[in-house]
Amino acid sequence: MNSSRHKLLRPTQHAREQILTSILGGECPPGSTLPAERVLAEKIGVTRPTLRENLQSLAREGWITISHGRPTMVNDYWAQGGLSLLSTMAKYAEYLPAGFVTQLLELRVVMIPAFARIASRKDPEALKKYLSRAEGLEDDPISFAEYDWGLQELMARISENRIFPLMLNDFAYLFKGLAAFYFDGERGRESSRTYYANLLAALPKGEEAVEKVVRNVMEESIKIWKQVSDS
């Protein structure tokens, strides 16, 4: 555990940072046990109450299992964890395995077309109004990243399914961090320009047409990402 990392963090944040990086970085891999509480607190440089608070929080999230009288076990979070861990993993991109982003994009192929299909049935006018702004997009990565994320948020929101926005939020940190990189290439921006125009044209044709357009561009985005990232 690198105790010099992010020294400006508050003690509670610092403890969480140290434990998570030790897990994600492989120092404490799934199936291993964390050091005893006293030893771990001294190693990290926090009080035992602060450490205990973080351990309980990480246990609730599914990273570790605390058993009275036994060492704290690091869970196999890839097999046992839930989508709630994604938002945390996204903040530690340097520790993610090769191909992780591609796998997230593959999940998006399943999620976003479903959002879009329902949203186009519930409130096609809201989508039409938003998409009509695409022609005025500035040709820069940040503008595209913000607009594209806004479109996904809109789809999730107007679907009126309360679970969809919660699922999408797990992607927020990672998407916003990587989208500018994706849209830095002309192919990414051009693909999205075509997508927005095709989606607008598909709205009067019904939800099946909308779903097809969205699925096609999600699949294309995986190919583009592999090219720009070599992952």
TAGI-V969317 format. One record per backbone hydrogen bond with DSSP energy under -1.0 kcal/mol. CO is the residue of the C=O (numbers start at 1). NH is the residue of the N-H. Records with the same first field share a line. If there is no record, write none. Layout:
# TAGI-V969317
CO=NH + NH
This chain:
# TAGI-V969317
1=3
2=5
6=9
10=14
11=15
12=16
13=17
14=18
15=19
16=20
17=21
18=22
19=23
20=24
21=25
22=28
29=32
32=74
36=40
37=41
38=42
39=43
40=44
41=45 + 46
47=51
48=52
49=53
50=54
51=55
52=56
53=57
54=58
55=59
56=60
57=61
58=63
63=75
65=73
67=70
72=34
73=65
74=31
75=77
76=80
77=81
82=85
83=86
85=89
86=90
88=91
89=92
92=95
93=96
97=100
99=103
100=104
101=105
102=106
103=107
104=108
105=109
107=111
108=112
111=115
112=116
113=117
114=118
115=119
116=120
118=122
119=123
123=127
124=128
125=129
126=130
127=131
128=132
130=133
131=134
133=136
134=137
138=140
140=144
141=145
142=146
143=147
144=148
145=149
146=150
147=151
148=152
149=153
150=154
151=155
152=156
153=157
154=158
157=160
163=167
164=168
165=169
168=171
171=175
172=176
173=177
174=178
175=179
178=182
179=183
185=189
186=190
187=191
188=192
189=193
190=194
191=195
192=196
193=197
194=198
195=199
196=200
197=201
198=202
199=203
202=205
203=206
206=210
207=211
208=212
209=213
210=214
211=215
212=216
213=217
214=218
215=219
216=220
217=221
218=222
219=223
220=224
221=225
222=226
223=227
224=228
225=229
226=230
